[in-house]
Amino acid sequence: MSRYLFQHLDELEKFKDDTRTGIVTDVDGTLSEIAPTPDGAVVSPDMKHQLERVKDKYGLVAVLSGRSAVNARNMVGVEGILYIGNHGLEYLKNGASHVDQEVKPYLSQVKEAARSIREHPSCPKEGVLWEDKGVCYSIHYRLAPDPEEAHERILEIVEDLDGVKSLKVTEGRKIIEIRPPVGFDKGQIMERLVDENKLQKVIYLGDDITDADAFTKLRELRNSGKVEGVGVLVVSDEIPPEVKDSADFHVHSVDDVLKFFKWINHP
């Protein structure tokens, strides 16, 4: 069971003001409040200011988001940090989006699968938002009159369609996502960031089911002696218990994340 971060800050003192430390964070639900629609989420000016300060103090600051890399950059709005989008399937380099070669053959199949789901006679329409993220396709059902019913009906359609079975279907906070069956999860991306940037210490912050991969990988790397790492979860009622157990520490809100960044920026 994770512990409340602000009762154990002494354990993170060793991460402060060290260029060997990397800080990696999710966006929605971590840097910004969860909003009814993707376009409604906002990173506050205060949060951006703290990220600007963090960027200048640590070896790596990276945003690892389910959004597209360009969308994440536009939302966070801090230059000089690494943006990795679509759960690791793409990244921004020199202002341009790059997609792994093994992902590209599946892009049209992902779009066709999303179209088939949307046009299925039993697919719920009211309050369901469809987001084409280029590499992945997200189905948001938070605004449906009965979100749980919409969730079940969409999954029934997904299981019934042959064109979807060869793709990867994942879930998040009131989201079902259609993804290529290749690429990386957040844990694998975390290990790559450690290796490529020669990090010795890592703090990862996230709030969703997909972040459990990063929390678990950090624990493995720590247990093997490869890196000192801690995972911090922003808890909510939408997170299953196993995700809560995968993190080392938890906080209660985006405001707590801001409070943590202010603490780590303080000498």
MIDOSE-1310 file (N, C-alpha, C; in nm, 2 decimals, decimal comma, always signed):
residues 267
msry	+0,08/-0,12/+0,00/+0,00/+0,00/+0,00/+0,09/+0,13/+0,00; +0,06/+0,22/-0,09/+0,14/+0,34/-0,10/+0,12/+0,43/+0,02; +0,21/+0,52/+0,05/+0,21/+0,61/+0,16/+0,18/+0,75/+0,12; +0,12/+0,83/+0,20/+0,10/+0,97/+0,17/+0,23/+1,04/+0,16
lfqh	+0,26/+1,10/+0,05/+0,39/+1,16/+0,01/+0,44/+1,26/+0,12; +0,35/+1,35/+0,16/+0,39/+1,46/+0,24/+0,42/+1,42/+0,39; +0,40/+1,30/+0,42/+0,44/+1,25/+0,55/+0,58/+1,18/+0,54; +0,64/+1,18/+0,42/+0,76/+1,11/+0,40/+0,86/+1,18/+0,31
ldel	+0,85/+1,31/+0,31/+0,93/+1,39/+0,22/+1,08/+1,37/+0,24; +1,11/+1,34/+0,37/+1,26/+1,32/+0,40/+1,32/+1,21/+0,31; +1,24/+1,11/+0,27/+1,29/+1,01/+0,19/+1,32/+1,05/+0,04; +1,27/+1,17/+0,01/+1,30/+1,22/-0,13/+1,40/+1,33/-0,13
ekfk	+1,46/+1,37/-0,02/+1,56/+1,47/-0,01/+1,68/+1,44/-0,10; +1,71/+1,31/-0,11/+1,83/+1,27/-0,19/+1,81/+1,29/-0,34; +1,68/+1,32/-0,39/+1,66/+1,34/-0,53/+1,67/+1,49/-0,57; +1,67/+1,58/-0,47/+1,67/+1,72/-0,49/+1,80/+1,78/-0,55
ddtr	+1,79/+1,88/-0,64/+1,91/+1,95/-0,69/+2,02/+1,86/-0,73; +1,98/+1,76/-0,81/+2,08/+1,66/-0,86/+2,06/+1,64/-1,01; +2,16/+1,67/-1,09/+2,14/+1,66/-1,24/+2,14/+1,51/-1,28; +2,16/+1,42/-1,19/+2,14/+1,28/-1,22/+2,00/+1,23/-1,20
tgiv	+1,91/+1,32/-1,15/+1,77/+1,29/-1,13/+1,69/+1,33/-1,25; +1,60/+1,24/-1,29/+1,50/+1,26/-1,39/+1,36/+1,27/-1,33; +1,28/+1,36/-1,38/+1,14/+1,38/-1,33/+1,05/+1,35/-1,46; +0,97/+1,25/-1,45/+0,88/+1,22/-1,56/+0,73/+1,22/-1,50
tdvd	+0,64/+1,28/-1,58/+0,51/+1,30/-1,53/+0,40/+1,28/-1,64; +0,29/+1,23/-1,60/+0,17/+1,23/-1,69/+0,11/+1,37/-1,69; +0,01/+1,39/-1,77/-0,05/+1,53/-1,79/-0,19/+1,53/-1,72; -0,29/+1,47/-1,79/-0,43/+1,48/-1,74/-0,44/+1,40/-1,61
gtls	-0,49/+1,47/-1,51/-0,51/+1,42/-1,38/-0,39/+1,43/-1,29; -0,28/+1,48/-1,35/-0,15/+1,49/-1,28/-0,11/+1,64/-1,28; -0,08/+1,69/-1,40/-0,05/+1,83/-1,41/-0,18/+1,92/-1,43; -0,28/+1,85/-1,47/-0,41/+1,93/-1,49/-0,52/+1,84/-1,43
eiap	-0,63/+1,91/-1,40/-0,75/+1,84/-1,35/-0,81/+1,77/-1,47; -0,87/+1,65/-1,43/-0,95/+1,58/-1,53/-1,07/+1,67/-1,57; -1,09/+1,68/-1,70/-1,20/+1,77/-1,75/-1,30/+1,68/-1,83; -1,43/+1,73/-1,84/-1,53/+1,65/-1,91/-1,49/+1,62/-2,06
tpdg	-1,41/+1,71/-2,12/-1,36/+1,68/-2,26/-1,21/+1,70/-2,26; -1,14/+1,64/-2,35/-1,00/+1,66/-2,36/-0,96/+1,81/-2,38; -1,03/+1,88/-2,46/-1,00/+2,02/-2,49/-1,02/+2,11/-2,36; -1,10/+2,06/-2,27/-1,13/+2,14/-2,15/-1,02/+2,14/-2,04
avvs	-0,93/+2,05/-2,05/-0,82/+2,04/-1,95/-0,72/+2,15/-1,97; -0,67/+2,20/-1,86/-0,58/+2,32/-1,86/-0,47/+2,30/-1,75; -0,35/+2,33/-1,79/-0,23/+2,33/-1,70/-0,22/+2,48/-1,65; -0,23/+2,50/-1,52/-0,23/+2,63/-1,47/-0,10/+2,70/-1,49
pdmk	-0,10/+2,84/-1,49/+0,02/+2,91/-1,50/+0,12/+2,88/-1,39; +0,07/+2,86/-1,27/+0,16/+2,83/-1,16/+0,23/+2,69/-1,18; +0,16/+2,59/-1,23/+0,22/+2,46/-1,26/+0,32/+2,48/-1,37; +0,29/+2,56/-1,47/+0,39/+2,58/-1,58/+0,52/+2,64/-1,53
hqle	+0,50/+2,74/-1,44/+0,61/+2,81/-1,38/+0,70/+2,71/-1,30; +0,64/+2,62/-1,22/+0,72/+2,52/-1,15/+0,79/+2,43/-1,24; +0,73/+2,39/-1,35/+0,79/+2,30/-1,45/+0,91/+2,37/-1,51; +0,90/+2,50/-1,54/+1,01/+2,58/-1,59/+1,13/+2,57/-1,50
rvkd	+1,10/+2,59/-1,37/+1,21/+2,58/-1,27/+1,27/+2,44/-1,26; +1,18/+2,34/-1,26/+1,23/+2,20/-1,25/+1,33/+2,17/-1,37; +1,29/+2,22/-1,49/+1,36/+2,19/-1,61/+1,51/+2,24/-1,60; +1,53/+2,35/-1,53/+1,66/+2,40/-1,52/+1,75/+2,34/-1,41
kygl	+1,69/+2,25/-1,33/+1,76/+2,20/-1,22/+1,80/+2,05/-1,23; +1,73/+1,98/-1,32/+1,74/+1,83/-1,32/+1,78/+1,78/-1,45; +1,84/+1,66/-1,45/+1,90/+1,60/-1,57/+1,80/+1,58/-1,68; +1,68/+1,54/-1,65/+1,57/+1,52/-1,75/+1,44/+1,56/-1,69
vavl	+1,36/+1,63/-1,77/+1,22/+1,65/-1,73/+1,14/+1,61/-1,86; +1,05/+1,51/-1,84/+0,98/+1,45/-1,95/+0,83/+1,45/-1,92; +0,75/+1,47/-2,02/+0,60/+1,45/-2,01/+0,57/+1,32/-2,09; +0,51/+1,23/-2,03/+0,47/+1,10/-2,09/+0,32/+1,09/-2,08
sgrs	+0,26/+1,11/-2,19/+0,11/+1,13/-2,20/+0,04/+1,04/-2,29; -0,09/+1,01/-2,26/-0,17/+0,94/-2,36/-0,22/+1,03/-2,47; -0,20/+1,16/-2,45/-0,23/+1,26/-2,56/-0,12/+1,24/-2,67; -0,15/+1,30/-2,79/-0,05/+1,30/-2,89/+0,06/+1,39/-2,83
avna	+0,19/+1,37/-2,88/+0,30/+1,45/-2,83/+0,28/+1,60/-2,86; +0,23/+1,64/-2,98/+0,20/+1,78/-3,01/+0,10/+1,84/-2,92; -0,01/+1,76/-2,90/-0,12/+1,81/-2,81/-0,06/+1,83/-2,67; +0,02/+1,73/-2,62/+0,08/+1,75/-2,48/+0,16/+1,87/-2,47
rnmv	+0,24/+1,90/-2,58/+0,33/+2,01/-2,57/+0,25/+2,14/-2,58; +0,15/+2,15/-2,66/+0,06/+2,27/-2,67/-0,01/+2,29/-2,53; -0,05/+2,19/-2,47/-0,12/+2,20/-2,34/-0,03/+2,24/-2,23; +0,09/+2,18/-2,22/+0,18/+2,21/-2,11/+0,26/+2,34/-2,14
gveg	+0,30/+2,36/-2,26/+0,35/+2,49/-2,30/+0,49/+2,53/-2,25; +0,57/+2,43/-2,21/+0,70/+2,45/-2,16/+0,80/+2,40/-2,26; +0,89/+2,49/-2,31/+0,99/+2,45/-2,40/+1,11/+2,39/-2,33; +1,18/+2,30/-2,40/+1,30/+2,24/-2,34/+1,29/+2,12/-2,26
ilyi	+1,16/+2,06/-2,26/+1,14/+1,94/-2,19/+1,10/+1,83/-2,30; +1,11/+1,71/-2,27/+1,09/+1,60/-2,36/+0,94/+1,57/-2,36; +0,88/+1,56/-2,48/+0,73/+1,52/-2,49/+0,72/+1,39/-2,56; +0,66/+1,29/-2,49/+0,64/+1,16/-2,54/+0,49/+1,14/-2,54
gnhg	+0,43/+1,11/-2,65/+0,29/+1,10/-2,67/+0,23/+0,96/-2,69; +0,10/+0,95/-2,69/+0,04/+0,82/-2,72/+0,10/+0,70/-2,64; +0,12/+0,73/-2,51/+0,18/+0,62/-2,42/+0,31/+0,57/-2,47; +0,39/+0,65/-2,54/+0,52/+0,61/-2,58/+0,53/+0,57/-2,73
leyl	+0,43/+0,58/-2,81/+0,43/+0,54/-2,95/+0,49/+0,66/-3,04; +0,50/+0,78/-2,98/+0,55/+0,89/-3,06/+0,62/+0,99/-2,97; +0,71/+1,07/-3,02/+0,78/+1,17/-2,94/+0,81/+1,29/-3,03; +0,84/+1,40/-2,96/+0,87/+1,52/-3,03/+1,02/+1,54/-3,03
knga	+1,08/+1,57/-3,15/+1,22/+1,60/-3,17/+1,23/+1,71/-3,26; +1,30/+1,82/-3,22/+1,32/+1,94/-3,30/+1,18/+1,99/-3,36; +1,08/+1,98/-3,27/+0,95/+2,04/-3,30/+0,86/+1,95/-3,39; +0,92/+1,83/-3,43/+0,84/+1,74/-3,52/+0,81/+1,61/-3,45
shvd	+0,69/+1,56/-3,49/+0,65/+1,43/-3,43/+0,71/+1,31/-3,50; +0,76/+1,22/-3,42/+0,83/+1,10/-3,48/+0,75/+0,97/-3,43; +0,72/+0,88/-3,52/+0,65/+0,76/-3,49/+0,74/+0,64/-3,52; +0,75/+0,55/-3,43/+0,83/+0,43/-3,46/+0,79/+0,36/-3,59
qevk	+0,88/+0,31/-3,66/+0,85/+0,25/-3,79/+0,76/+0,13/-3,78; +0,77/+0,05/-3,68/+0,69/-0,07/-3,66/+0,54/-0,03/-3,63; +0,52/+0,09/-3,60/+0,38/+0,14/-3,57/+0,31/+0,18/-3,69; +0,38/+0,24/-3,79/+0,31/+0,30/-3,91/+0,22/+0,21/-3,99
pyls	+0,25/+0,08/-4,01/+0,16/-0,01/-4,09/+0,02/-0,02/-4,03; +0,01/+0,01/-3,90/-0,12/-0,01/-3,83/-0,21/+0,11/-3,83; -0,16/+0,23/-3,87/-0,23/+0,35/-3,85/-0,37/+0,35/-3,92; -0,37/+0,31/-4,05/-0,50/+0,30/-4,12/-0,59/+0,20/-4,05
qvke	-0,54/+0,09/-4,00/-0,62/-0,01/-3,94/-0,69/+0,04/-3,81; -0,61/+0,12/-3,74/-0,67/+0,18/-3,62/-0,79/+0,27/-3,65; -0,77/+0,35/-3,75/-0,88/+0,45/-3,79/-1,00/+0,37/-3,84; -0,98/+0,26/-3,92/-1,09/+0,18/-3,97/-1,16/+0,11/-3,86
aars	-1,09/+0,06/-3,76/-1,15/+0,00/-3,64/-1,23/+0,10/-3,57; -1,19/+0,22/-3,55/-1,26/+0,32/-3,47/-1,39/+0,35/-3,55; -1,38/+0,36/-3,68/-1,50/+0,39/-3,77/-1,60/+0,28/-3,75; -1,55/+0,15/-3,75/-1,65/+0,04/-3,74/-1,72/+0,04/-3,61
ireh	-1,65/+0,07/-3,50/-1,71/+0,08/-3,37/-1,81/+0,19/-3,37; -1,78/+0,30/-3,42/-1,87/+0,42/-3,41/-1,99/+0,40/-3,49; -1,98/+0,33/-3,61/-2,10/+0,31/-3,69/-2,18/+0,18/-3,66; -2,13/+0,11/-3,56/-2,21/-0,01/-3,52/-2,34/+0,03/-3,47
pscp	-2,45/-0,05/-3,51/-2,59/-0,01/-3,47/-2,61/+0,01/-3,32; -2,54/-0,07/-3,24/-2,56/-0,06/-3,09/-2,46/+0,03/-3,02; -2,38/+0,10/-3,09/-2,28/+0,19/-3,03/-2,35/+0,31/-2,97; -2,33/+0,34/-2,84/-2,40/+0,46/-2,78/-2,35/+0,58/-2,85
kegv	-2,44/+0,68/-2,86/-2,40/+0,80/-2,93/-2,40/+0,92/-2,83; -2,50/+0,93/-2,75/-2,51/+1,05/-2,66/-2,39/+1,06/-2,56; -2,32/+1,17/-2,56/-2,22/+1,19/-2,46/-2,09/+1,12/-2,49; -2,08/+1,05/-2,60/-1,95/+0,97/-2,63/-1,87/+1,06/-2,73
lwed	-1,75/+1,08/-2,69/-1,66/+1,16/-2,77/-1,55/+1,08/-2,84; -1,52/+1,10/-2,96/-1,43/+1,03/-3,04/-1,31/+1,11/-3,07; -1,19/+1,07/-3,03/-1,07/+1,15/-3,05/-0,96/+1,07/-3,13; -0,94/+1,13/-3,25/-0,83/+1,07/-3,34/-0,70/+1,13/-3,30
kgvc	-0,61/+1,06/-3,24/-0,48/+1,11/-3,19/-0,37/+1,07/-3,29; -0,41/+1,04/-3,41/-0,30/+1,01/-3,51/-0,25/+0,86/-3,50; -0,20/+0,83/-3,39/-0,14/+0,70/-3,37/-0,24/+0,60/-3,30; -0,32/+0,66/-3,21/-0,42/+0,59/-3,14/-0,56/+0,66/-3,16
ysih	-0,66/+0,59/-3,11/-0,80/+0,64/-3,12/-0,86/+0,62/-2,98; -0,91/+0,74/-2,92/-0,97/+0,73/-2,79/-1,12/+0,75/-2,80; -1,19/+0,67/-2,72/-1,33/+0,68/-2,71/-1,36/+0,72/-2,56; -1,41/+0,85/-2,55/-1,44/+0,90/-2,41/-1,59/+0,89/-2,39
yrla	-1,62/+0,82/-2,27/-1,76/+0,80/-2,24/-1,80/+0,87/-2,11; -1,72/+0,96/-2,06/-1,75/+1,02/-1,93/-1,88/+1,10/-1,93; -1,91/+1,16/-2,04/-2,03/+1,24/-2,05/-2,16/+1,17/-2,09; -2,15/+1,03/-2,11/-2,27/+0,95/-2,15/-2,37/+0,96/-2,03
pdpe	-2,50/+0,95/-2,06/-2,60/+0,95/-1,95/-2,57/+0,84/-1,85; -2,53/+0,72/-1,89/-2,49/+0,62/-1,80/-2,35/+0,57/-1,85; -2,25/+0,62/-1,79/-2,11/+0,59/-1,83/-2,08/+0,44/-1,82; -2,13/+0,37/-1,72/-2,09/+0,23/-1,71/-2,16/+0,15/-1,82
eahe	-2,29/+0,18/-1,85/-2,36/+0,11/-1,96/-2,29/+0,14/-2,09; -2,25/+0,26/-2,11/-2,18/+0,30/-2,24/-2,05/+0,22/-2,25; -1,98/+0,21/-2,14/-1,85/+0,13/-2,13/-1,87/-0,01/-2,17; -1,97/-0,08/-2,11/-2,00/-0,22/-2,14/-2,04/-0,24/-2,28
rile	-2,12/-0,15/-2,34/-2,17/-0,17/-2,47/-2,06/-0,15/-2,57; -1,97/-0,05/-2,55/-1,85/-0,03/-2,64/-1,76/-0,16/-2,64; -1,74/-0,21/-2,52/-1,65/-0,33/-2,51/-1,71/-0,45/-2,58; -1,84/-0,46/-2,57/-1,91/-0,57/-2,64/-1,89/-0,56/-2,79
ived	-1,90/-0,44/-2,84/-1,88/-0,42/-2,98/-1,73/-0,45/-3,02; -1,64/-0,40/-2,94/-1,50/-0,43/-2,96/-1,47/-0,58/-2,97; -1,53/-0,65/-2,88/-1,51/-0,80/-2,88/-1,57/-0,87/-3,00; -1,67/-0,80/-3,06/-1,74/-0,87/-3,17/-1,69/-0,84/-3,30
ldgv	-1,61/-0,74/-3,32/-1,56/-0,69/-3,45/-1,42/-0,76/-3,48; -1,41/-0,83/-3,59/-1,29/-0,89/-3,63/-1,17/-0,79/-3,65; -1,21/-0,68/-3,71/-1,11/-0,58/-3,74/-1,04/-0,52/-3,62; -1,09/-0,54/-3,50/-1,04/-0,48/-3,38/-0,95/-0,59/-3,31
kslk	-0,98/-0,71/-3,33/-0,92/-0,82/-3,25/-0,76/-0,82/-3,27; -0,71/-0,78/-3,38/-0,57/-0,78/-3,40/-0,50/-0,66/-3,35; -0,58/-0,56/-3,29/-0,52/-0,44/-3,23/-0,52/-0,45/-3,08; -0,46/-0,35/-3,02/-0,45/-0,35/-2,87/-0,56/-0,26/-2,82
vteg	-0,64/-0,30/-2,73/-0,75/-0,22/-2,67/-0,71/-0,20/-2,52; -0,70/-0,08/-2,48/-0,67/-0,05/-2,34/-0,77/+0,05/-2,28; -0,77/+0,06/-2,15/-0,86/+0,14/-2,08/-0,79/+0,24/-1,99; -0,86/+0,35/-1,96/-0,81/+0,45/-1,87/-0,93/+0,51/-1,79
rkii	-0,92/+0,63/-1,75/-1,02/+0,69/-1,67/-1,14/+0,74/-1,76; -1,24/+0,65/-1,77/-1,35/+0,68/-1,86/-1,31/+0,69/-2,01; -1,21/+0,61/-2,04/-1,16/+0,61/-2,18/-1,14/+0,46/-2,22; -1,18/+0,43/-2,35/-1,14/+0,31/-2,41/-1,05/+0,35/-2,53
eirp	-0,94/+0,29/-2,55/-0,84/+0,33/-2,65/-0,81/+0,21/-2,74; -0,81/+0,24/-2,87/-0,77/+0,15/-2,98/-0,62/+0,19/-3,02; -0,53/+0,09/-3,01/-0,39/+0,12/-3,03/-0,33/+0,01/-3,12; -0,22/+0,04/-3,19/-0,15/-0,06/-3,26/-0,10/-0,17/-3,16
pvgf	-0,08/-0,29/-3,21/-0,04/-0,40/-3,12/+0,11/-0,41/-3,10; +0,17/-0,30/-3,13/+0,32/-0,30/-3,11/+0,35/-0,17/-3,03; +0,48/-0,15/-3,01/+0,52/-0,03/-2,94/+0,55/-0,06/-2,79; +0,54/+0,04/-2,71/+0,59/+0,03/-2,57/+0,49/+0,07/-2,47
dkgq	+0,50/+0,02/-2,35/+0,41/+0,07/-2,24/+0,50/+0,17/-2,17; +0,44/+0,23/-2,07/+0,51/+0,34/-2,00/+0,63/+0,29/-1,92; +0,62/+0,16/-1,87/+0,73/+0,10/-1,80/+0,86/+0,09/-1,89; +0,83/+0,04/-2,01/+0,94/+0,02/-2,11/+1,00/+0,16/-2,15
imer	+0,92/+0,26/-2,16/+0,97/+0,39/-2,19/+1,05/+0,45/-2,08; +1,00/+0,42/-1,96/+1,08/+0,46/-1,84/+1,22/+0,41/-1,84; +1,23/+0,28/-1,87/+1,36/+0,21/-1,87/+1,45/+0,27/-1,98; +1,39/+0,30/-2,09/+1,47/+0,36/-2,20/+1,52/+0,50/-2,16
lvde	+1,43/+0,58/-2,10/+1,48/+0,71/-2,05/+1,59/+0,71/-1,95; +1,59/+0,61/-1,86/+1,70/+0,59/-1,77/+1,83/+0,56/-1,84; +1,82/+0,47/-1,94/+1,94/+0,42/-2,01/+1,99/+0,54/-2,10; +1,91/+0,60/-2,18/+1,95/+0,70/-2,27/+2,01/+0,83/-2,21
nklq	+1,95/+0,86/-2,09/+2,00/+0,98/-2,02/+2,09/+0,96/-1,90; +2,13/+0,83/-1,88/+2,22/+0,79/-1,78/+2,17/+0,84/-1,64; +2,05/+0,82/-1,62/+1,99/+0,87/-1,49/+2,02/+0,77/-1,38; +2,04/+0,83/-1,26/+2,07/+0,75/-1,14/+1,95/+0,75/-1,04
kviy	+1,86/+0,85/-1,06/+1,74/+0,87/-0,98/+1,63/+0,91/-1,06; +1,51/+0,87/-1,03/+1,39/+0,90/-1,11/+1,27/+0,92/-1,02; +1,19/+1,02/-1,04/+1,06/+1,04/-0,98/+0,96/+1,03/-1,09; +0,86/+0,95/-1,08/+0,75/+0,94/-1,18/+0,62/+0,97/-1,11
lgdd	+0,54/+1,06/-1,18/+0,41/+1,10/-1,13/+0,30/+1,07/-1,23; +0,19/+1,00/-1,18/+0,09/+0,97/-1,27/-0,04/+0,94/-1,20; -0,15/+0,92/-1,27/-0,28/+0,91/-1,21/-0,37/+0,80/-1,26; -0,32/+0,72/-1,36/-0,41/+0,64/-1,43/-0,36/+0,49/-1,44
itda	-0,44/+0,41/-1,50/-0,41/+0,26/-1,50/-0,28/+0,24/-1,58; -0,26/+0,31/-1,69/-0,14/+0,29/-1,77/-0,01/+0,33/-1,69; -0,03/+0,42/-1,59/+0,09/+0,46/-1,51/+0,14/+0,34/-1,42; +0,06/+0,24/-1,40/+0,10/+0,13/-1,32/+0,23/+0,06/-1,38
daft	+0,23/+0,06/-1,51/+0,35/+0,00/-1,58/+0,48/+0,07/-1,54; +0,47/+0,20/-1,53/+0,59/+0,28/-1,50/+0,62/+0,26/-1,35; +0,52/+0,26/-1,26/+0,55/+0,24/-1,12/+0,61/+0,10/-1,10; +0,56/+0,00/-1,16/+0,61/-0,14/-1,15/+0,76/-0,15/-1,20
klre	+0,78/-0,08/-1,32/+0,92/-0,09/-1,37/+1,02/-0,01/-1,28; +0,98/+0,10/-1,23/+1,07/+0,17/-1,14/+1,10/+0,08/-1,02; +1,01/+0,01/-0,97/+1,03/-0,08/-0,85/+1,13/-0,19/-0,89; +1,12/-0,24/-1,01/+1,21/-0,34/-1,06/+1,35/-0,29/-1,07
lrns	+1,36/-0,17/-1,13/+1,49/-0,11/-1,15/+1,56/-0,08/-1,02; +1,48/-0,03/-0,92/+1,53/+0,00/-0,79/+1,58/-0,13/-0,72; +1,50/-0,24/-0,73/+1,53/-0,36/-0,66/+1,66/-0,43/-0,72; +1,68/-0,40/-0,85/+1,80/-0,45/-0,92/+1,92/-0,37/-0,90
gkve	+1,91/-0,25/-0,83/+2,02/-0,16/-0,81/+2,05/-0,07/-0,92; +1,97/-0,07/-1,03/+2,00/+0,01/-1,15/+1,98/+0,16/-1,13; +1,88/+0,19/-1,05/+1,84/+0,33/-1,03/+1,76/+0,34/-0,90; +1,77/+0,46/-0,84/+1,69/+0,49/-0,73/+1,56/+0,56/-0,79
gvgv	+1,45/+0,50/-0,76/+1,33/+0,56/-0,82/+1,21/+0,54/-0,73; +1,12/+0,64/-0,74/+0,99/+0,64/-0,67/+0,88/+0,68/-0,76; +0,76/+0,61/-0,74/+0,64/+0,64/-0,81/+0,54/+0,71/-0,73; +0,48/+0,82/-0,78/+0,38/+0,90/-0,70/+0,25/+0,89/-0,77
lvvs	+0,15/+0,84/-0,71/+0,02/+0,83/-0,77/-0,08/+0,94/-0,72; -0,15/+1,01/-0,81/-0,26/+1,10/-0,77/-0,38/+1,01/-0,76; -0,43/+0,99/-0,64/-0,54/+0,89/-0,62/-0,67/+0,95/-0,66; -0,76/+0,86/-0,70/-0,90/+0,90/-0,73/-0,99/+0,78/-0,71
deip	-1,12/+0,80/-0,71/-1,21/+0,69/-0,70/-1,22/+0,61/-0,83; -1,16/+0,66/-0,94/-1,16/+0,59/-1,06/-1,04/+0,49/-1,08; -0,96/+0,48/-0,98/-0,84/+0,40/-0,99/-0,86/+0,27/-0,92; -0,83/+0,15/-0,98/-0,85/+0,03/-0,91/-0,74/+0,01/-0,81
pevk	-0,76/-0,08/-0,71/-0,67/-0,10/-0,60/-0,53/-0,14/-0,64; -0,52/-0,22/-0,74/-0,39/-0,27/-0,78/-0,30/-0,16/-0,84; -0,36/-0,06/-0,89/-0,28/+0,06/-0,94/-0,23/+0,13/-0,81; -0,31/+0,15/-0,72/-0,27/+0,22/-0,59/-0,16/+0,14/-0,52
dsad	-0,16/+0,01/-0,53/-0,06/-0,07/-0,47/+0,07/-0,06/-0,54; +0,07/-0,03/-0,67/+0,19/-0,03/-0,75/+0,28/+0,09/-0,73; +0,22/+0,20/-0,67/+0,30/+0,32/-0,65/+0,36/+0,31/-0,51; +0,47/+0,39/-0,49/+0,54/+0,40/-0,36/+0,47/+0,50/-0,27
fhvh	+0,43/+0,61/-0,33/+0,36/+0,72/-0,26/+0,23/+0,76/-0,33; +0,15/+0,83/-0,26/+0,03/+0,89/-0,32/+0,01/+1,03/-0,27; -0,06/+1,11/-0,36/-0,11/+1,24/-0,32/-0,25/+1,25/-0,36; -0,32/+1,35/-0,31/-0,47/+1,35/-0,32/-0,52/+1,43/-0,44
svdd	-0,44/+1,51/-0,50/-0,49/+1,60/-0,60/-0,38/+1,66/-0,69; -0,43/+1,73/-0,79/-0,33/+1,81/-0,87/-0,27/+1,92/-0,79; -0,35/+1,98/-0,70/-0,29/+2,08/-0,61/-0,17/+2,02/-0,53; -0,18/+1,90/-0,49/-0,07/+1,83/-0,42/+0,05/+1,82/-0,51
vlkf	+0,03/+1,79/-0,64/+0,14/+1,78/-0,73/+0,21/+1,91/-0,74; +0,13/+2,02/-0,75/+0,19/+2,15/-0,75/+0,27/+2,18/-0,63; +0,21/+2,14/-0,51/+0,28/+2,16/-0,38/+0,41/+2,08/-0,38; +0,41/+1,96/-0,44/+0,54/+1,88/-0,45/+0,64/+1,95/-0,53
fkwi	+0,60/+2,00/-0,65/+0,70/+2,07/-0,74/+0,76/+2,19/-0,67; +0,67/+2,26/-0,59/+0,73/+2,38/-0,52/+0,83/+2,33/-0,41; +0,80/+2,22/-0,35/+0,89/+2,16/-0,25/+1,03/+2,12/-0,31; +1,02/+2,05/-0,43/+1,14/+2,00/-0,49/+1,22/+2,11/-0,55
nhp	+1,15/+2,23/-0,58/+1,22/+2,34/-0,64/+1,29/+2,43/-0,53; +1,25/+2,41/-0,41/+1,30/+2,49/-0,30/+1,43/+2,44/-0,25; +1,53/+2,52/-0,23/+1,67/+2,48/-0,20/+1,67/+2,40/-0,06
